[in-house]
Amino acid sequence: MRVYENKQKALSTYGRPIITIPLAAVKKIERIKFDVMRDDLRFENLGPDDHNIVLSKNMFEIMVSDEFLPIYTH
């Protein structure tokens, strides 16, 4: 599995992924429900059409199997 910064870099011949994780290492992938306006005070002054709000709706968490943790954590 490869994670890219954006769609353009994923489609580009020269785009490099942020991280590459073998599928055998992935235990679970799930979408994160994050209410920007309520959960994070740094975003309290943002307008409803701000780019960060759109990004927060597309966040996900990748859970790695225990035997692969030493490789991907410091």
C-alpha positions, 0 to 999 in steps of 0.5 A: 500500500502506498500513501501519497500527498495528493492525487496528482503525485499519485498519478505522476510518473515521478511522484514519490509516496509519503510511505509504503507499507506492505499489505501483510503489515496492515491490520486495519484501516478505518476512517477517522471521524473528527469534528474540527469545529468542536474537537480542536481549538486551533480551528475555531476561527475558520470559516465553513468553507475552509480547506482544512475542514474538507481535509479533516473529512478525508482523514484515516488511520492505518493500524499496523500488525504488532510484528511490524511496529518496530519498523514504522515507529521510533 
